[in-house]
Amino acid sequence: MNRAGKDLMLGVGTPVLMVYGGATDGYTTSQNVRNGMESGAAVQVLSFPFTFFYHAVEHGLYGVAHLIDLPMCLFYGAAEINPSGPEVKPLDIYHGTWFDTWYENHAKKGTDAESGEMVPAGK
């Protein structure tokens, strides 16, 4: 359910993520273009539309990936029924969402192969 929630939230929010991610990432990239070329603000302003478009398309593709992953969650849930089965983690495209912090707090525990001690699951 955790992965499905993240996929649904990010998939539905893709239009907003495209504009927000395109603007913030595009600004940072155009600022890096300005610094890399050791030029003035005009270069940053002229490069921003291109960097915005690139990053908006990038975030749009990330949203599509989450929408494609959403129906697969039925199979991920079935895979986790077995306690010894695989541990299914959310996609790592967007970090720091509520779903990621929930996962970190509720991650399965594992057993160290050499000592037999219980250890927290790694990422």
N, CA, C and O of each residue as an XYZ file, in Angstrom:
492
protein
N       0.823     -1.201      0.000
C       0.000      0.000      0.000
C       0.862      1.257      0.000
O       0.495      2.274     -0.588
N       1.998      1.176      0.658
C       2.892      2.327      0.719
C       3.378      2.709     -0.675
O       3.373      3.882     -1.046
N       3.795      1.711     -1.434
C       4.290      1.981     -2.786
C       3.159      2.468     -3.688
O       3.356      3.378     -4.494
N       1.981      1.871     -3.556
C       0.840      2.289     -4.367
C       0.460      3.735     -4.056
O       0.139      4.505     -4.962
N       0.497      4.099     -2.788
C       0.193      5.482     -2.408
C       1.169      6.467     -3.009
O       0.769      7.522     -3.503
N       2.453      6.130     -2.971
C       3.464      7.015     -3.548
C       3.280      7.117     -5.058
O       3.359      8.206     -5.626
N       3.032      5.963     -5.714
C       2.823      5.985     -7.162
C       1.605      6.817     -7.533
O       1.653      7.601     -8.481
N       0.528      6.652     -6.801
C      -0.702      7.388     -7.093
C      -0.511      8.884     -6.864
O      -0.901      9.699     -7.701
N       0.092      9.246     -5.725
C       0.290     10.661     -5.407
C       1.169     11.343     -6.456
O       0.840     12.427     -6.938
N       2.281     10.710     -6.805
C       3.192     11.326     -7.767
C       2.650     11.260     -9.189
O       2.913     12.156     -9.991
N       1.893     10.207     -9.513
C       1.305     10.110    -10.841
C       0.243     11.166    -11.074
O       0.208     11.804    -12.126
N      -0.631     11.351    -10.079
C      -1.687     12.366    -10.207
C      -1.096     13.770    -10.146
O      -1.597     14.689    -10.794
N      -0.036     13.930     -9.372
C       0.589     15.247     -9.228
C       1.589     15.577    -10.314
O       2.300     16.575    -10.204
N       1.667     14.771    -11.356
C       2.659     14.988    -12.407
C       2.575     16.367    -13.060
O       3.622     16.980    -13.272
N       1.389     16.893    -13.390
C       1.377     18.234    -13.991
C       1.991     19.304    -13.082
O       2.690     20.198    -13.558
N       1.733     19.211    -11.798
C       2.323     20.178    -10.858
C       3.818     19.936    -10.730
O       4.606     20.881    -10.701
N       4.209     18.662    -10.653
C       5.630     18.336    -10.543
C       6.407     18.768    -11.775
O       7.571     19.155    -11.674
N       5.769     18.703    -12.937
C       6.450     19.130    -14.165
C       6.771     20.619    -14.109
O       7.878     21.029    -14.458
N       5.818     21.424    -13.677
C       6.045     22.869    -13.616
C       7.012     23.212    -12.490
O       7.975     23.952    -12.693
N       6.752     22.668    -11.295
C       7.601     22.982    -10.144
C       9.020     22.448    -10.337
O       9.993     23.178    -10.149
N       9.134     21.167    -10.714
C      10.453     20.572    -10.916
C      11.187     21.210    -12.079
O      12.397     21.426    -12.011
N      10.459     21.514    -13.151
C      11.086     22.175    -14.289
C      11.611     23.545    -13.918
O      12.695     23.936    -14.353
N      10.856     24.278    -13.120
C      11.278     25.626    -12.729
C      12.469     25.593    -11.780
O      13.451     26.306    -11.988
N      12.386     24.765    -10.736
C      13.477     24.757     -9.749
C      14.746     24.131    -10.331
O      15.837     24.680    -10.175
N      14.607     22.996    -10.993
C      15.787     22.364    -11.579
C      16.325     23.181    -12.750
O      17.538     23.279    -12.935
N      15.423     23.769    -13.544
C      15.845     24.603    -14.665
C      16.596     25.836    -14.204
O      17.574     26.246    -14.828
N      16.137     26.432    -13.106
C      16.834     27.598    -12.559
C      18.242     27.220    -12.105
O      19.209     27.922    -12.402
N      18.347     26.115    -11.391
C      19.660     25.678    -10.913
C      20.588     25.353    -12.083
O      21.767     25.706    -12.063
N      20.056     24.686    -13.092
C      20.882     24.350    -14.251
C      21.306     25.590    -15.012
O      22.456     25.684    -15.441
N      20.394     26.553    -15.191
C      20.768     27.781    -15.904
C      21.777     28.596    -15.094
O      22.624     29.285    -15.662
N      21.683     28.516    -13.779
C      22.676     29.186    -12.934
C      24.042     28.502    -13.095
O      25.076     29.170    -13.114
N      24.039     27.180    -13.209
C      25.293     26.454    -13.435
C      25.873     26.763    -14.809
O      27.093     26.822    -14.969
N      25.004     26.961    -15.809
C      25.473     27.361    -17.139
C      26.158     28.717    -17.043
O      27.231     28.922    -17.612
N      25.540     29.630    -16.327
C      26.118     30.974    -16.150
C      27.476     30.888    -15.466
O      28.439     31.519    -15.901
N      27.551     30.100    -14.387
C      28.816     29.986    -13.661
C      29.868     29.259    -14.483
O      31.043     29.623    -14.447
N      29.456     28.226    -15.230
C      30.403     27.468    -16.041
C      30.976     28.274    -17.181
O      32.139     28.104    -17.548
N      30.160     29.159    -17.749
C      30.637     29.994    -18.853
C      31.280     31.279    -18.351
O      31.810     32.070    -19.131
N      31.226     31.476    -17.030
C      31.768     32.697    -16.419
C      31.227     33.937    -17.130
O      31.971     34.817    -17.561
N      29.889     33.965    -17.232
C      29.247     35.063    -17.955
C      28.262     35.781    -17.041
O      28.231     35.548    -15.832
N      27.470     36.643    -17.629
C      26.529     37.451    -16.871
C      25.142     36.856    -16.820
O      24.912     35.713    -17.214
N      24.228     37.661    -16.325
C      22.848     37.226    -16.127
C      22.126     36.974    -17.446
O      21.170     36.199    -17.484
N      22.562     37.607    -18.519
C      21.895     37.421    -19.815
C      21.972     35.966    -20.265
O      21.001     35.435    -20.805
N      23.101     35.321    -20.052
C      23.251     33.913    -20.430
C      22.320     33.046    -19.596
O      21.722     32.098    -20.104
N      22.200     33.372    -18.320
C      21.303     32.614    -17.449
C      19.857     32.772    -17.900
O      19.108     31.796    -17.923
N      19.462     33.971    -18.254
C      18.093     34.220    -18.702
C      17.828     33.536    -20.034
O      16.751     32.976    -20.237
N      18.789     33.574    -20.939
C      18.603     32.948    -22.244
C      18.602     31.414    -22.167
O      17.937     30.757    -22.968
N      19.328     30.854    -21.228
C      19.378     29.389    -21.128
C      18.204     28.819    -20.326
O      17.913     27.627    -20.427
N      17.528     29.653    -19.533
C      16.464     29.132    -18.671
C      15.326     28.438    -19.425
O      14.906     27.365    -18.990
N      14.799     28.986    -20.533
C      13.700     28.272    -21.205
C      14.079     26.862    -21.650
O      13.256     25.948    -21.595
N      15.317     26.686    -22.086
C      15.765     25.367    -22.519
C      15.921     24.412    -21.345
O      15.520     23.251    -21.418
N      16.505     24.910    -20.268
C      16.682     24.051    -19.098
C      15.334     23.751    -18.444
O      15.123     22.649    -17.938
N      14.428     24.720    -18.452
C      13.089     24.479    -17.901
C      12.382     23.383    -18.693
O      11.819     22.459    -18.106
N      12.408     23.478    -20.000
C      11.736     22.487    -20.843
C      12.322     21.096    -20.626
O      11.583     20.120    -20.494
N      13.639     21.007    -20.589
C      14.299     19.714    -20.381
C      13.858     19.080    -19.061
O      13.480     17.910    -19.027
N      13.908     19.852    -17.980
C      13.572     19.296    -16.666
C      12.072     19.050    -16.517
O      11.675     18.140    -15.790
N      11.238     19.831    -17.183
C       9.796     19.571    -17.143
C       9.483     18.239    -17.822
O       8.678     17.458    -17.315
N      10.109     17.982    -18.954
C       9.914     16.695    -19.638
C      10.447     15.558    -18.764
O       9.831     14.495    -18.677
N      11.573     15.783    -18.130
C      12.161     14.768    -17.242
C      11.194     14.399    -16.110
O      10.972     13.217    -15.847
N      10.628     15.392    -15.450
C       9.676     15.125    -14.363
C       8.381     14.511    -14.896
O       7.731     13.736    -14.194
N       8.009     14.846    -16.111
C       6.848     14.204    -16.723
C       7.080     12.716    -16.945
O       6.186     11.902    -16.714
N       8.275     12.364    -17.392
C       8.612     10.952    -17.577
C       8.656     10.211    -16.243
O       8.264      9.047    -16.162
N       9.134     10.888    -15.199
C       9.130     10.270    -13.868
C       7.697      9.987    -13.411
O       7.426      8.938    -12.828
N       6.798     10.909    -13.671
C       5.393     10.702    -13.314
C       4.778      9.551    -14.073
O       4.010      8.773    -13.507
N       5.108      9.431    -15.359
C       4.616      8.318    -16.164
C       5.161      6.996    -15.620
O       4.443      5.996    -15.595
N       6.416      6.983    -15.187
C       6.994      5.765    -14.604
C       6.230      5.348    -13.357
O       6.007      4.157    -13.137
N       5.829      6.312    -12.541
C       5.048      5.984    -11.346
C       3.659      5.482    -11.723
O       3.145      4.573    -11.072
N       3.046      6.041    -12.743
C       1.731      5.557    -13.171
C       1.807      4.147    -13.747
O       0.897      3.344    -13.544
N       2.875      3.845    -14.455
C       3.058      2.498    -14.983
C       3.296      1.511    -13.845
O       2.866      0.359    -13.913
N       3.971      1.958    -12.817
C       4.279      1.091    -11.674
C       3.055      0.836    -10.799
O       3.016     -0.158    -10.075
N       2.067      1.707    -10.853
C       0.902      1.596     -9.962
C       0.170      0.258    -10.085
O      -0.063     -0.371     -9.053
N      -0.209     -0.224    -11.278
C      -0.908     -1.522    -11.327
C      -0.029     -2.695    -10.906
O      -0.543     -3.744    -10.518
N       1.277     -2.528    -10.977
C       2.174     -3.607    -10.573
C       2.157     -3.815     -9.060
O       2.627     -4.841     -8.568
N       1.620     -2.850     -8.326
C       1.583     -2.960     -6.865
C       0.751     -4.154     -6.406
O       0.970     -4.662     -5.306
N      -0.184     -4.610     -7.211
C      -0.938     -5.809     -6.861
C       0.005     -7.006     -6.713
O      -0.157     -7.829     -5.811
N       0.976     -7.087     -7.595
C       1.928     -8.195     -7.544
C       2.940     -7.998     -6.419
O       3.375     -8.968     -5.798
N       3.316     -6.746     -6.152
C       4.254     -6.483     -5.074
C       3.641     -6.873     -3.724
O       4.319     -7.431     -2.862
N       2.359     -6.573     -3.555
C       1.670     -6.933     -2.320
C       1.619     -8.431     -2.127
O       1.819     -8.921     -1.016
N       1.355     -9.163     -3.193
C       1.328    -10.625     -3.112
C       2.716    -11.176     -2.790
O       2.831    -12.185     -2.094
N       3.762    -10.533     -3.284
C       5.126    -10.998     -3.021
C       5.507    -10.823     -1.560
O       6.338    -11.572     -1.046
N       4.906     -9.833     -0.875
C       5.254     -9.580      0.517
C       4.413    -10.371      1.513
O       4.631    -10.261      2.720
N       3.464    -11.161      1.036
C       2.649    -11.962      1.957
C       3.528    -12.955      2.709
O       3.367    -13.145      3.915
N       4.443    -13.579      2.006
C       5.358    -14.520      2.636
C       6.357    -13.740      3.488
O       7.036    -12.859      2.960
N       6.475    -14.035      4.807
C       7.398    -13.286      5.656
C       8.858    -13.417      5.226
O       9.665    -12.528      5.497
N       9.197    -14.504      4.567
C      10.573    -14.690      4.107
C      10.755    -14.227      2.670
O      11.828    -14.394      2.089
N       9.718    -13.653      2.103
C       9.758    -13.226      0.713
C      10.546    -11.947      0.517
O      11.142    -11.423      1.458
N      10.546    -11.449     -0.701
C      11.322    -10.241     -0.997
C      10.700     -9.011     -0.353
O       9.494     -8.954     -0.112
N      11.546     -8.037     -0.084
C      11.074     -6.771      0.465
C      10.940     -5.776     -0.684
O      11.920     -5.477     -1.367
N       9.746     -5.271     -0.895
C       9.483     -4.369     -2.002
C       9.600     -2.937     -1.507
O       8.925     -2.542     -0.556
N      10.463     -2.163     -2.157
C      10.680     -0.774     -1.772
C      10.045      0.149     -2.811
O       9.921     -0.227     -3.977
N       9.645      1.347     -2.400
C       9.130      2.316     -3.376
C      10.224      2.720     -4.370
O      11.414      2.581     -4.086
N       9.809      3.215     -5.525
C      10.775      3.707     -6.509
C      11.614      4.814     -5.888
O      11.122      5.571     -5.052
N      12.859      4.912     -6.283
C      13.776      5.899     -5.715
C      13.920      7.146     -6.578
O      14.963      7.799     -6.549
N      12.895      7.483     -7.339
C      12.989      8.660     -8.201
C      12.891      9.930     -7.358
O      13.731     10.822     -7.478
N      11.883     10.015     -6.517
C      11.715     11.164     -5.635
C      12.019     10.721     -4.214
O      11.454      9.740     -3.731
N      12.903     11.436     -3.549
C      13.304     11.095     -2.188
C      12.685     12.069     -1.197
O      12.346     13.198     -1.551
N      12.540     11.626      0.040
C      12.101     12.516      1.108
C      10.607     12.724      1.193
O      10.161     13.633      1.893
N       9.815     11.914      0.505
C       8.369     12.046      0.625
C       7.908     11.378      1.911
O       8.681     10.676      2.563
N       6.652     11.596      2.275
C       6.091     10.973      3.461
C       6.170      9.462      3.356
O       6.381      8.779      4.358
N       6.006      8.941      2.170
C       6.031      7.497      1.964
C       7.412      6.916      2.245
O       7.525      5.790      2.729
N       8.458      7.676      1.945
C       9.818      7.207      2.216
C      10.101      7.183      3.711
O      10.720      6.240      4.204
N       9.663      8.194      4.435
C       9.901      8.207      5.880
C       9.094      7.121      6.564
O       9.562      6.536      7.540
N       7.894      6.836      6.077
C       7.098      5.747      6.648
C       7.811      4.426      6.422
O       7.863      3.585      7.320
N       8.360      4.238      5.234
C       9.060      2.989      4.927
C      10.259      2.803      5.844
O      10.479      1.710      6.365
N      11.043      3.870      6.045
C      12.228      3.763      6.889
C      11.859      3.396      8.324
O      12.598      2.668      8.986
N      10.735      3.890      8.803
C      10.313      3.596     10.176
C       9.721      2.199     10.325
O       9.719      1.652     11.427
N       9.220      1.611      9.241
C       8.555      0.312      9.304
C       9.258     -0.754      8.467
O       8.632     -1.744      8.087
N      10.532     -0.575      8.175
C      11.256     -1.536      7.347
C      11.387     -2.871      8.081
O      11.491     -2.926      9.306
N      11.379     -3.938      7.289
C      11.553     -5.270      7.860
C      12.936     -5.402      8.477
O      13.892     -4.767      8.031
N      13.029     -6.219      9.491
C      14.312     -6.513     10.103
C      14.881     -7.759      9.439
O      14.135     -8.605      8.944
N      16.185     -7.864      9.432
C      16.837     -9.023      8.839
C      17.711     -9.731      9.859
O      17.813     -9.296     11.006
N      18.325    -10.792      9.455
C      19.223    -11.554     10.315
C      20.601    -11.549      9.681
O      20.751    -11.830      8.492
N      21.606    -11.229     10.484
C      22.975    -11.260     10.014
C      23.362    -12.712      9.768
O      23.154    -13.563     10.632
N      23.920    -13.001      8.602
C      24.227    -14.381      8.215
C      25.313    -15.005      9.086
O      25.283    -16.210      9.337
N      26.265    -14.210      9.548
C      27.376    -14.775     10.313
C      27.078    -14.883     11.799
O      27.391    -15.897     12.423
N      26.467    -13.832     12.379
C      26.259    -13.837     13.827
C      24.878    -14.332     14.234
O      24.690    -14.781     15.365
N      23.909    -14.254     13.323
C      22.547    -14.655     13.654
C      21.761    -13.587     14.393
O      20.634    -13.837     14.819
N      22.338    -12.393     14.555
C      21.671    -11.296     15.248
C      20.709    -10.574     14.319
O      20.913    -10.513     13.106
N      19.655    -10.029     14.917
C      18.707     -9.238     14.144
C      19.319     -7.873     13.844
O      19.836     -7.210     14.744
N      19.264     -7.459     12.601
C      19.782     -6.165     12.188
C      18.711     -5.450     11.381
O      17.892     -6.098     10.729
N      18.704     -4.108     11.416
C      17.712     -3.389     10.596
C      17.995     -3.595      9.119
O      19.140     -3.762      8.698
N      16.929     -3.578      8.352
C      17.062     -3.768      6.904
C      17.754     -2.573      6.304
O      17.488     -1.435      6.692
N      18.634     -2.816      5.369
C      19.347     -1.739      4.686
C      18.573     -1.259      3.493
O      17.602     -1.886      3.071
N      19.002     -0.152      2.952
C      18.352      0.412      1.767
C      18.877     -0.257      0.536
O      18.458      0.074     -0.573
